[in-house]
Structures are given as structure tokens and as C-alpha cells.
Amino acid sequence: MKQTSSDGGDLGGGTPREVADKPTKGLADVVAASTALSDIDGKAGRLFYRGYDIHDLAGRTTFEETAHLLQRGSLPSRAQLADYGAELARGRTLGSLVERDIPEIAERQAPMEALRTLVSLAGADDPDKDSNAPEANLRKAARLTAQQPILVARYHAARTGATLPEIDPELSIAGNFLLQITGRRPERRAAEIFDTCLVLHADHTMNASTFAARVCAATLSDMHSAIVAAIGTLKGPLHGGANEQVMRTLEGLDPRGVAQAVRDRLAAGEKIMGFGHRVYKTEDPRATHLRRMSEELAEASGDDTYYRMSREMEEVVLAEKHLYPNVDFYAATVYHYLGIPTDLFTPVFSVSRMSGWTAHVIEQHADNRLIRPDSEYIGERDQKWAPIGER
């Protein structure tokens, strides 16, 4: 049996102890928490939010309703949705630290770095910053959900020198985001499609950024700190960024030679971004909706080149590697057709996932235990110390 050491933590003791099982790399298949928020059936390709199938929610339930479901436990009634919407509207206002520093941050930091910094600053401005009480957490969750799209839009406007359109109280979070990013009021169908995108990305069980948020929250750190941990984790290219890379790949291919280019890359051992998933063994259910929306937007745009290229790539990768597209693959062309700059694709993910991250922090604080896994020590033992002059 292997030996592992503990620094105490909530496990007790500081001496080596034995563990029977070899650790699983990347914690694959290790249950790290209990949650009522979302669930995946990887074999059947199904995703659920609090028991609701994503196919029942997508296109039928707004992002605001979905955020209420995740953060507050139920799909809202009309009255509850009106109250929650009013709370979101009040929560959009950015604090003085954020307002003051956005221009310099936009000048010096890339998008995900900037959001990490801005959310941290927002924590200093939050009136509930010193409380982890349940009601305070609910208020902070609503503010973070309301402010994240504003932060992305304000950052983009500051770096481009654009004048940011005022929030339209008649538009949803999705509609206002498109308004502020593109500078023009979105058509109804475009806002509906983007709203569905936000619903599809709202939560996804114990992915890397959600786990990071829960580890931080489990120390009884505050919600903003946990969200900063999540954003920092999403920033890594093995978690966030795949949708951006999909678009970069499409832009770099000759539309007349897509199939051969993909086969050549696969033969060379290169990874094609946007395919395969650690959990799903069949098609990612979110990709089903995104493919359809990409086709619709492509037709409406009058130039379906990128959609056709995507379909060709999908057919080749499925035939050659038996891999299905994941959520990132068709999200890339959907965002492109909606007029969202490519380097904001991952920040858009954070706009949606804020609803799930904050719900996980609420859940962690409600039934908390410090998350403290073991490790397998593989280094030297019983080394002989020598004075510095003898080394």
C-alpha cells in the first residue's frame, strides 16, 4: 500500500498514514460533493438543472428564470420573476472602485484577466461583503449575475473607445448584452437565441471552475473570492477558451479544403478543439441546440460559410475519431453570427455560468465541510541533512 502524508486539516494528525487505493489522476469519477443543482447522464447524453431536462428548458425558459431556479431552488411564478428581475436591475450598478479602474484594467489586461480583477474589486464595493449569511449570499448572487454582463460590456467599450449604450429596461440580460456589445438594439430572435445560449451554459455539475469555487467557499471565504477562483480557473485553456479556439480554427481554414485539412491535422496527432467530453459518451445535449441555432443564424446572415465548414468538420471528426461536438463547437459560430468579438467568447461563458457558480457557493455554505483531499507522496524519503558548506 502507498503512503500519504497529511498536514492535519480536518483529517487530523501529521504523520504518514496508509491509503488502499492509488489516486485517480484529475480526480476522474471521484465524488467531491453532493449537489441538488445539476446532473448529467453521460451515457444517454442528458443534462438536468434541479431535475429539469435541459431540452425542456432551452428555448422555453429565460435565463432569468434559470438563474432563479439555480440560486433560489424553483422556477419562479410571474410575481417571483418580477421581484427577481427588479433585484437584478438594482444590482447592475457598479461600485466606485470598479468604475474608477475599468479604463486602466482594459488597457493592461486581456479579457479573462480583467474580469478576474473586476470581480475582485466588485467584492470590495458590495454592501454584503462581510457576510456569508444565507440572505446576504442570495443578494450577492443576484448582484454578481446582474453585473457580469455589464463588466464584460464596459471592459470592451473601454478598450475600443466606444460609447456604451444605456441599459434598456425593456430588454432581458441577453438582449441588453447584445445591445451593449454591438451598439445596436438586437432583433427579437437574436436576443432569444442568445438567451438560450445563457441557459445552456448556466451550470454543468462539478467542472473545474465550479470545483474551484466550492473549494474556496468551503474554507468559509466569501462569495466574491470563490467567484474569482472560478474565473481564474476558467481562464485556463484546458477549461475555458475552447469556443474561441474553434473560431480561430475556422478562420484559418480554406472553405474549399476543410475535410482534407482536418484529416491532415488528425493524422499529425493534433487535437481539433470542440470535440469530445470527459463525461458525455454521446452528443452533448447542449450541442444539439447550438447546432440548430447556428444554422438559423447563418441562414439569416446571408453567409453560411462558417456553419457549412463546421458541419464538414463535424462529419470528418465523427468518422475518423468517433468524437461528437461538445458545447464549445457550435457556440463559436453562434456567437460569431451574433456579432460578439471572438476574444470575448470565454467571458460570455462567465456571464452565463455566474448563475451556477453562485448557486454552488450558496449550496456549499448551507452544508459546509472543508474540502481537503489526500495526496500520494512520490518523492524521496529519509534524506540526510548536511550544512550548507558541505552540500
Stockholm file with secondary structure:
# STOCKHOLM 1.0

chainA/1-391         MKQTSSDGGDLGGGTPREVADKPTKGLADVVAASTALSDIDGKAGRLFYRGYDIHDLAGRTTFEETAHLLQRGSLPSRAQLADYGAELARGRTLGSLVERDIPEIAERQAPMEALRTLVSLAGADDPDKDSNAPEANLRKAARLTAQQPILVARYHAARTGATLPEIDPELSIAGNFLLQITGRRPERRAAEIFDTCLVLHADHTMNASTFAARVCAATLSDMHSAIVAAIGTLKGPLHGGANEQVMRTLEGLDPRGVAQAVRDRLAAGEKIMGFGHRVYKTEDPRATHLRRMSEELAEASGDDTYYRMSREMEEVVLAEKHLYPNVDFYAATVYHYLGIPTDLFTPVFSVSRMSGWTAHVIEQHADNRLIRPDSEYIGERDQKWAPIGER
#=GR chainA/1-391 SS CEEECCCCTTTCCCSCEEESSCCCGGGTTCCCCCCSSEEEETTTTEEEETTEEHHHHTTTSCHHHHHHHHHHSSCCCHHHHHHHHHHHHHHTCCCHHHHHHHHHHHHHSCHHHHHHHHHHHHHHHCTTTTCCCHHHHHHHHHHHHHHHHHHHHHHHHHHHTCCCCCCCTTSCHHHHHHHHHHSSCCCHHHHHHHHHHHHHTSCCSSCHHHHHHHHHHHTTCCHHHHHHHHHHHHTSTTTSCHHHHHHHHHHHSCGGGHHHHHHHHHHTTCCCTTBCCSSCSSCCHHHHHHHHHHHHHHHHHTCCHHHHHHHHHHHHHHHHHCCCBCHHHHHHHHHHHTTCCGGGHHHHHHHHHHHHHHHHHHHHHHTCCCCCCCCCCCSCCSCCCCCGGGC
#=GC SS_cons         CEEECCCCTTTCCCSCEEESSCCCGGGTTCCCCCCSSEEEETTTTEEEETTEEHHHHTTTSCHHHHHHHHHHSSCCCHHHHHHHHHHHHHHTCCCHHHHHHHHHHHHHSCHHHHHHHHHHHHHHHCTTTTCCCHHHHHHHHHHHHHHHHHHHHHHHHHHHTCCCCCCCTTSCHHHHHHHHHHSSCCCHHHHHHHHHHHHHTSCCSSCHHHHHHHHHHHTTCCHHHHHHHHHHHHTSTTTSCHHHHHHHHHHHSCGGGHHHHHHHHHHTTCCCTTBCCSSCSSCCHHHHHHHHHHHHHHHHHTCCHHHHHHHHHHHHHHHHHCCCBCHHHHHHHHHHHTTCCGGGHHHHHHHHHHHHHHHHHHHHHHTCCCCCCCCCCCSCCSCCCCCGGGC
//
